[in-house]
Amino acid sequence: REAVFKPGAHTWITEDQTEDADTKRGKKGDKKASAGAESGTAGGAAGGSGRPCPQEWYAAQGHVRWVESFQSTGAGARSFTSSVQTVTTTNARQLKRFDRNPSKKGYVRLHTNLGDLNVELHCDLVPRTCENFLALCDMKYYDGTAFHRSIRNFMIQGGDPLGTGVGGESIYGKTFKDELDSRLLHSGRGVLSMANSGPNTNGSQFFITYKSCAHLNYKHSVFGRVVGGMEVISAMEKIATDDDDRPLQDIVLLGTEVFTNPFYDMEEEEKAEAAAAAKRAALEEASATGRGCADPDTQFGKWYSDPSAAAGESAPKAVRSGVGKYIHAAVLPTTEAVVPAAPSPAAPAAAVDAMPPPPAKKPKVAGGGFGNFDAW
């Protein structure tokens, strides 16, 4: 084996350069497999292969809703500029995932072999992260997983079905983007945050802080906090660990219990609104075709604009022109005109004598000025 110096680097490459790439990949794969076997725990024994794919499961349960976006698929443009694309003369809109943004908090209980943890989820601030965590709890993805990493005065990490720290997926795919909010910081004990391997690499793993971790702010997505079971966190922190920060005593997440899921509540509201809209559309159609019931409240478009027509009555006839042309004379009040009496010839003179004299005019006062300059 010959040591080769790589230009621009400060280290020597000591790898065997005569080995081909396939051999190197095979050795790396064997090392990873052996490391995973050695670090297997209760969570790793369950394995990730026996769990359904979160993305497929969530869609199969009917929780994913797709809506049309403002962008087209671009099929028409591609067919005109490519010789291998099928000619398309119409453009369809792209379908995008409908994001639900609730205004309520979510609540989940984590059952561990050391006790229960009650956590509050900030669904109103970081909805995508909370929806992922609630969905994984609902599909029992975390059941039997181990907390594979614990560092005293720092945090405890779990949520990996493999138990090695490299597994786990989300309901959006392998990973999803960070959700960082200035109102959610790693401040205090019991903060629930997402573990990642870099920006926008969130999956299923999470951690709970033992103390404030200001250096993690805006690097990890905080999505909840522990509101009950602080004594369980203290018990977790006391368990000794090995050189790889793996607890010497198994700390297992036995199961989860979802108390409040605002996303499912919004789904029920959407279904109720859709059913009400379908009912209104059916009533409107029935009313338009004359197959509706006789209830005037269901005669959409008729009773409030033309009540007599909706009731089957003939239109009223005008009896005069102008305002009140539909009012019959029989219902109008009758009033006699009062003619004033003619005044007597002596009345004007008496009225003039009774009038007060006009007010005297004030004399005009000559205003100042320069005059004709005779006094100068």
C-alpha positions in Angstrom: 0.0 0.0 0.0 1.5 3.3 -1.1 0.6 6.6 0.7 -0.5 9.2 -1.8 -0.6 12.9 -1.0 -3.7 14.6 -2.3 -3.0 18.2 -3.7 -4.7 20.9 -1.7 -5.2 18.7 1.4 -3.4 18.5 4.7 -3.7 14.8 5.1 -2.3 11.7 3.4 -4.5 9.2 1.7 -3.6 5.8 3.0 -6.4 3.8 1.3 -5.4 1.1 -1.1 -5.7 2.7 -4.5 -5.5 -0.6 -6.3 -8.9 -1.8 -5.1 -11.8 -1.2 -7.4 -14.9 0.8 -6.4 -17.1 -2.3 -6.1 -14.8 -3.9 -3.6 -14.7 -0.7 -1.5 -18.5 -0.4 -1.5 -18.8 -4.0 -0.4 -16.4 -3.5 2.5 -18.3 -0.4 3.6 -21.6 -2.3 3.5 -20.2 -5.1 5.6 -18.9 -2.6 8.2 -22.3 -0.9 8.4 -24.1 -4.2 8.7 -21.8 -5.4 11.5 -22.1 -2.1 13.3 -25.9 -2.3 13.1 -25.9 -5.9 14.4 -23.6 -5.0 17.3 -25.7 -2.0 18.3 -29.1 -3.7 18.1 -31.6 -3.1 20.9 -35.2 -3.8 21.6 -36.2 -1.3 19.0 -33.6 -2.7 16.5 -34.9 -6.2 17.1 -38.3 -5.2 15.9 -36.7 -3.9 12.7 -37.9 -1.3 10.3 -38.8 -3.9 7.7 -41.8 -5.0 9.7 -43.4 -1.6 9.8 -45.5 -0.1 7.0 -44.2 2.9 5.0 -45.5 6.0 6.8 -46.1 7.9 3.5 -48.1 5.0 2.0 -50.0 4.3 5.2 -51.1 7.9 5.7 -52.3 8.2 2.1 -54.1 4.8 2.3 -56.0 6.0 5.4 -57.5 8.9 3.4 -55.8 11.6 5.4 -54.0 13.1 2.4 -55.9 15.6 0.3 -54.8 16.8 -3.2 -55.9 20.1 -4.7 -55.1 21.8 -8.0 -52.3 24.3 -8.0 -51.8 27.4 -10.1 -49.1 25.7 -12.2 -49.7 23.3 -15.1 -48.0 20.0 -15.7 -46.3 21.4 -18.7 -47.3 18.4 -20.9 -48.3 20.7 -23.8 -45.0 22.5 -23.9 -42.9 19.3 -23.6 -44.8 17.7 -26.5 -44.1 20.7 -28.8 -40.4 20.9 -28.0 -39.6 17.1 -27.7 -39.7 14.5 -30.4 -40.2 11.6 -27.9 -43.2 13.1 -26.0 -46.8 12.3 -27.1 -48.4 15.3 -28.6 -50.7 17.0 -26.1 -52.8 20.0 -26.9 -54.2 20.6 -23.4 -52.5 21.5 -20.2 -53.8 20.0 -16.9 -53.1 21.6 -13.5 -50.6 20.1 -11.2 -51.9 18.5 -8.0 -50.3 19.6 -4.8 -50.8 18.4 -1.3 -53.3 20.4 0.8 -51.7 21.6 4.0 -53.9 21.8 7.0 -53.0 24.6 9.5 -55.0 24.1 12.7 -55.2 26.7 15.5 -55.2 24.2 18.4 -52.6 22.2 20.3 -52.2 18.5 20.1 -51.7 16.2 23.1 -50.1 12.7 23.2 -49.0 10.4 26.0 -45.8 8.4 25.6 -45.7 5.1 27.5 -42.2 4.1 28.4 -40.8 1.3 30.6 -39.9 4.0 33.1 -43.3 5.7 33.2 -45.5 8.0 31.1 -44.7 11.3 29.4 -47.5 13.7 28.5 -46.5 16.0 25.7 -48.1 19.1 24.2 -47.6 19.6 20.5 -47.5 23.1 18.8 -49.7 22.3 15.9 -50.6 25.9 15.5 -47.0 27.0 15.0 -45.2 24.0 13.3 -48.1 22.1 11.6 -46.1 19.9 9.2 -43.8 18.6 12.0 -46.7 18.0 14.4 -48.7 16.2 11.7 -45.9 13.9 11.0 -45.4 13.0 14.7 -49.1 12.5 15.3 -49.4 10.3 12.3 -46.5 8.2 13.3 -48.1 7.8 16.8 -51.4 6.9 15.3 -49.9 4.2 13.1 -48.0 2.8 16.1 -44.7 3.4 14.3 -42.9 4.2 17.6 -44.2 1.2 19.5 -41.3 -0.9 20.8 -38.6 1.6 19.7 -35.7 2.3 22.0 -34.2 5.6 23.2 -30.8 4.8 21.7 -28.8 7.9 22.8 -28.7 9.7 26.1 -26.3 12.4 27.2 -26.6 13.7 30.8 -27.2 17.5 31.0 -28.1 17.5 27.3 -30.8 15.3 25.9 -32.2 11.8 25.2 -32.9 10.7 21.6 -35.3 8.1 20.2 -37.9 7.4 17.5 -35.7 5.2 15.3 -37.3 1.8 14.5 -33.8 0.4 13.8 -32.4 1.5 17.1 -29.2 2.6 15.5 -29.7 6.3 14.9 -29.8 6.1 11.1 -33.3 4.8 10.5 -36.8 6.2 10.3 -39.0 7.9 7.7 -41.8 10.5 7.7 -45.2 10.7 6.2 -43.9 13.1 3.5 -41.2 10.6 2.3 -37.7 9.9 3.5 -37.2 13.4 4.9 -39.0 16.7 5.1 -38.1 20.4 5.6 -37.4 22.1 8.9 -39.9 24.4 10.5 -38.1 27.0 12.6 -40.0 29.6 14.6 -38.5 32.3 16.8 -41.2 31.5 19.4 -40.0 27.9 19.8 -36.5 27.6 21.2 -34.6 24.9 23.1 -35.2 26.7 26.4 -35.7 24.7 29.6 -36.1 21.0 30.4 -38.5 18.8 28.5 -38.4 20.5 25.1 -39.5 18.1 22.3 -37.5 18.6 19.1 -36.7 16.8 15.8 -33.3 15.1 15.4 -31.7 15.5 12.0 -28.4 15.0 10.1 -28.4 18.5 8.6 -30.8 21.1 7.2 -34.1 19.7 6.0 -33.4 16.1 6.9 -36.2 15.4 9.4 -37.6 11.9 9.6 -39.1 10.1 12.6 -36.4 10.6 15.2 -36.8 13.1 18.0 -35.2 14.1 21.3 -36.1 15.6 24.6 -33.8 18.1 26.3 -32.5 17.7 29.8 -31.7 21.4 30.0 -31.6 24.5 27.8 -29.6 24.0 24.5 -29.3 27.5 23.0 -26.8 26.2 20.4 -29.5 24.0 18.8 -31.8 27.0 18.1 -32.8 27.4 14.5 -31.0 24.1 13.7 -33.6 21.7 14.9 -37.4 22.0 14.7 -39.0 22.4 18.1 -42.5 21.1 18.0 -43.6 20.3 21.6 -42.9 20.1 25.2 -43.3 17.7 28.1 -46.2 18.9 30.4 -46.4 15.8 32.6 -43.9 13.2 33.8 -40.8 15.2 34.6 -39.8 12.5 37.1 -39.6 10.1 34.2 -37.1 12.4 32.5 -35.0 12.5 35.6 -35.0 8.7 35.8 -33.9 8.5 32.2 -31.1 10.9 32.8 -29.7 8.9 35.8 -29.2 5.8 33.7 -25.6 5.2 32.9 -24.4 5.0 29.2 -21.5 3.5 27.3 -18.8 5.3 25.3 -21.3 5.7 22.4 -23.9 7.4 24.7 -26.1 4.3 24.5 -28.0 3.6 27.8 -26.7 0.5 29.5 -30.3 -0.2 30.7 -33.0 -0.4 28.0 -35.3 2.7 27.8 -38.1 1.6 25.5 -41.1 3.5 24.1 -43.7 0.9 24.6 -46.6 2.8 22.9 -48.3 6.1 22.3 -51.8 7.4 23.0 -53.2 10.3 21.1 -55.6 12.5 23.0 -56.1 15.4 20.7 -55.3 15.5 17.0 -56.3 18.8 15.4 -55.6 17.5 11.9 -58.2 14.8 12.2 -60.7 17.3 13.6 -60.2 19.5 10.6 -60.8 16.5 8.3 -64.1 15.9 10.0 -65.0 19.5 9.5 -64.1 19.3 5.8 -66.2 16.2 5.4 -69.2 17.9 7.1 -68.8 21.0 4.9 -68.6 18.8 1.8 -71.7 16.9 2.8 -73.6 20.1 3.4 -72.5 21.6 0.1 -73.6 18.4 -1.7 -77.0 18.6 0.0 -77.5 22.2 -1.0 -76.6 21.4 -4.6 -79.1 18.6 -4.7 -81.8 20.8 -3.3 -81.0 23.6 -5.8 -81.2 21.1 -8.6 -84.4 19.6 -7.4 -85.9 23.1 -7.0 -84.9 24.1 -10.5 -86.4 21.0 -12.1 -89.6 21.3 -10.0 -89.0 18.0 -8.1 -88.4 19.7 -4.8 -90.6 19.7 -1.8 -93.2 22.4 -1.0 -91.2 24.0 1.8 -90.5 27.6 0.7 -87.1 27.5 2.6 -85.9 24.9 0.0 -87.0 26.9 -3.0 -83.6 28.4 -3.8 -83.6 31.4 -6.1 -87.4 31.9 -6.0 -89.0 32.6 -2.7 -86.7 35.4 -1.6 -86.7 37.2 -5.0 -90.3 36.5 -6.1 -92.4 35.0 -3.3 -95.7 35.0 -5.2 -94.2 33.2 -8.2 -92.7 30.6 -5.9 -96.1 30.1 -4.2 -97.9 29.7 -7.6 -99.8 33.0 -7.5 -100.2 35.3 -10.5 -98.3 38.5 -10.6 -100.1 41.6 -9.3 -101.4 44.2 -11.7 -100.7 47.9 -11.6 -103.7 50.1 -10.9 -101.9 53.4 -11.3 -98.5 54.8 -12.2 -95.7 56.0 -9.9 -95.1 55.0 -6.4 -97.7 52.6 -5.0 -98.9 51.5 -8.4 -99.9 48.1 -7.0 -101.9 49.4 -4.1 -105.7 49.4 -4.6 -107.6 52.6 -3.9 -109.9 50.7 -1.5 -107.1 50.2 1.0 -105.9 53.8 0.8 -107.0 56.2 3.6 -109.5 58.9 2.5 -108.8 62.5 3.5 -110.9 65.7 2.7 -109.0 68.7 1.4 -109.3 71.8 3.8 -109.8 75.1 1.9 -108.5 78.1 3.9 -111.0 81.0 4.4 -110.4 84.3 2.4 -109.0 87.1 4.5 -111.0 90.2 5.2 -109.9 93.6 3.7 -109.1 95.1 7.1 -106.8 92.2 8.0 -103.7 93.4 6.1 -103.8 96.9 7.7 -104.2 95.4 11.2 -101.3 93.1 10.5 -99.1 96.0 9.3 -99.9 98.0 12.5 -99.0 95.0 14.7 -95.6 94.7 13.1 -92.6 96.2 15.1 -90.7 99.1 13.5 -87.5 98.2 11.7 -84.3 98.5 13.7 -82.3 101.8 13.3 -79.3 101.6 11.2 -75.9 102.2 12.8 -74.1 105.3 11.5 -71.1 104.6 9.5 -67.8 105.6 11.1 -65.2 107.0 8.8 -62.3 104.7 8.7 -58.7 105.8 9.1 -56.4 106.6 6.2 -54.0 109.1 4.8 -56.6 111.5 3.3 -55.4 114.0 0.9 -52.0 114.7 2.6 -53.0 118.4 3.6 -51.6 118.0 7.0 -48.2 116.8 5.8 
